[in-house]
Amino acid sequence: VDDGSSDSSVKIMEAYAKKDSRIRTIYQKENSGTLNTRNVGVKNAKGEYILFLDADDYLEKDTCEILYDKVNESHADIIGFGANIINCDNLPIGRIKWLEKYLTPYVGTLYGKDILTACFRDSLFNTNLTMKLMRTELCKNVITLMPRIKACMAEDLLAFFMIAYFAKSFVGLDKANFYNYCYGRGLTGRAGIDINVFEKYCSQAFVCDSLKEFLTHQGTLEEYTETYQEIEKRLVNHCISSWRRLDFEERKNGLDILTTMWGADRVLYIFLEDSIVPSAKIESAPNMNTENIYSQRD
């Protein structure tokens, strides 16, 4: 799916489509964001399973064949696997080590509600859409409920939350690093940020509000209050940590953006909590995943 690209992506897609009849191309004239574009792909998918791959990453050879064999053995709705981290921007080793730990998959089987809570409340595995093979029927059912928002970050989190909510079974594989993650090429892997990038970070607020609306509509907000609050805290905390990375002269404007998009009460609560129990700095421990989860990758 070409999401209103302005480079040679369309020609590349067409060239591959001519070589392989299984490849179908879809063109969107205007950029609609990662979430909406992926939903177009899901809507038009004809296979039994879906495997997302970000444009700046790549898979090991035979990944699809191996995963297909695994899913036929387990009949799981979701198969989780690991990644190799490729440092593309000479990023600090602390960030690489943290990301390696974060992307280490949960090994074992989960059923029903345990899938959602294990991922989003207990952080036993990552919330990325990538590094997971998912049943197409499940994904198609979820996109009918997906809000049409354009958040530049945390779109993965929103989509996988809804998928995990309805999934019946999850299997995490051991020693299965099939995904090659090019860290530093995307929106959040970069060492420094400016006010425009920071505003994109703060669009995570739209995702948080959409999660609350989804749980309210399902009638389960009270049941998942702890899980929702954990997500909200992490997303707000990530934005505050990112605000601290702005140049000093941009911080006033940044604070205006932060409080406008998140609300002053949310931001003040995290600031006050952080003054009592300081959070880890983003350089050494980005909250949850400061690449795929939060991003529309460049």
Order of alpha helices (4+ residues) and beta strands (2+ residues): beta-alpha-beta-alpha-beta-beta-alpha-beta-alpha-beta-alpha-beta-alpha-alpha-beta-alpha-alpha-alpha-alpha-alpha
